[in-house]
């Protein structure tokens, strides 16, 4: 599986990774740039959002819509490590799903659930297992999309897909995020990003401000999210990850990472 939580390199492909931890740990302000569904195989996860929190295990599916900032705590189970599967859904697949099924889902359920931790029923569990099997087997992209949509539709028909049907309404933020994610180590500037997107610098700044964001915030959030992904799912050294994330100094990277997530890179590595 490819590392993918919090970010998404392959913009049109449903992809997955496995998250493991040997000790309990908490990460604050985890930005979600690609909609991610997560199921804990072993242990429990505490999710905090919008002044709410919920602690769940294998009987729930965790919805992490793009655009959210979450508090996440992972707890190993009595049988050993914390283990969870995380599957990312590109925005293009979610948009197509919404176009085809939103009306059917909304007409079936007058009130859509807004919880990010939802119970798994038999049909959703079956669809989830088929999706993971397809990804692990290296199935063609079209088959991954098919099984991914089966999971989304099962959630929708059960009235549990509310958070996945909400429009982020930030197309420019998303485009900037995807551009930076394609090469986080590059020396990105407002001028360079504006040129890539065929916009003027002032237009880029103004539109991001209208969406309640800024280039500087997006740049650092994406770089830190990429670093978190690599720390959790690869054996790359902290120094290598710092450079790959766009930080010239490993010590500067460690300070920013700890300030954002509440754990230093070294502390996180010690528990996973």
C-alpha positions, -999 to +999 in steps of 0.1 A: +000+000+000+011+035-006+014+061+023-015+084+019-031+097+051-037+134+052-023+139+017-027+125-017-001+123-044-020+103-070-048+127-075-072+104-095-065+071-076-081+055-046-051+045-024-044+032+011-018+028+038-015+011+072-008+031+103+009+013+133+019+024+168+035+006+197+026+032+223-004+056+229+001+091+214-018+122+205-015+145+174-032+179+175-042+199+145-039+172+118-050+188+085-068+165+061-062+174+024-076+144+008-108+128+021-098+097+041-117+068+055-100+049+084-109+017+102-090+005+133-080-031+131-064-033+165-066-009+194-087+023+195-087+059+180-099+090+197-111+116+172-117+153+182-136+177+159-158+208+163-158+206+201-168+169+199-149+137+204-155+100+200-133+070+209-138+040+185-124+007+176-129-019+148-167-017+148-167+019+134-155+036+102-139+070+107-146+097+082-120+124+077-133+149+051-109+171+032-107+205+047-110+194+083-084+198+111-087+171+136-072+160+170-062+123+168-051+099+195-041+063+188-042+036+215-027+001+211-050-027+221-043-054+248-032-078+221-004-055+209+002-026+185-023-001+173-031-009+136-054+009+112-061+010+075-066+044+059-080+049+024-079+082+005-105+093-020-095+119-047-118+149-049-127+140-085-142+107-074-162+123-046-175+149-070-186+123-095-202+102-067-221+133-055-234+140-090-248+105-094-261+097-059-266+128-038-302+133-047-310+096-041-293+098-007-309+131+004-344+119-007-339+087+013-327+106+045-342+140+053-315+145+080-280+134+072-257+123+100-228+146+107-207+123+129-172+115+117-172+081+135-200+059+122-210+023+130-201-004+104-230-026+092-227-058+072-229-042+038-203-014+045-180-040+061-182-062+030-176-032+006-146-021+028-130-055+028-134-058-010-119-023-015-088-031+006-084-065-012-085-047-046-059-021-035-036-048-019-038-068-051-028-038-073-062-037-090-066-013-120-077+022-111-112+017-124-118-013-101-105+007-071-129+034-079-158+009-083-151-007-049-145+028-033-179+040-046-195+009-031-182+019+003-195+055-002-229+043-015-233+019+015-226+047+039-250+070+019-279+046+019-274+042+056-276+079+061-241+081+074-223+099+045-233+134+055-197+147+061-186+133+027-214+151+008-206+186+020-190+209-005-157+223+007-162+253-016-125+261-018-113+251-053-084+274-053-072+262-019-074+227-032-055+235-064-027+252-044-026+222-020-023+197-048+004+217-065+026+220-033+020+183-025+033+173-060+068+186-049+069+198-012+106+202-013+105+228-040+111+265-031+075+275-036+067+312-038+034+331-044+048+342-077+057+307-087+023+292-077+004+320-093+023+313-126+015+276-124-022+284-119-023+312-146-032+338-120-018+371-109-001+372-075-026+397-061-055+376-075-041+345-058-037+362-025-071+378-026-090+346-035-072+326-009-080+353+017-117+352+006-116+314+013-101+322+048-066+309+040-032+321+029-004+308+008+020+307+037-005+287+058-012+262+030+026+257+023+035+249+059+004+228+065+010+207+034+047+202+042+040+192+078+012+168+066+036+152+042+062+148+070+036+133+093+027+108+066+063+098+060+071+095+097+042+072+102+045+050+072+082+049+061+116+042+076+132+073+062+154+092+086+140+124+102+167+144+085+158+130+051+121+137+058+128+172+068+146+179+034+119+161+014+093+182+031+110+214+021+129+223+053+165+232+050+171+227+087+162+195+105+161+215+138+138+241+123+116+213+110+114+196+145+104+229+161+076+236+136+064+199+137+062+199+175+045+233+176+018+221+151+012+185+163+022+186+199+049+159+194+084+162+180+093+139+151+116+120+174+089+116+200+065+103+174+090+079+160+095+065+195+059+054+198+053+039+164 
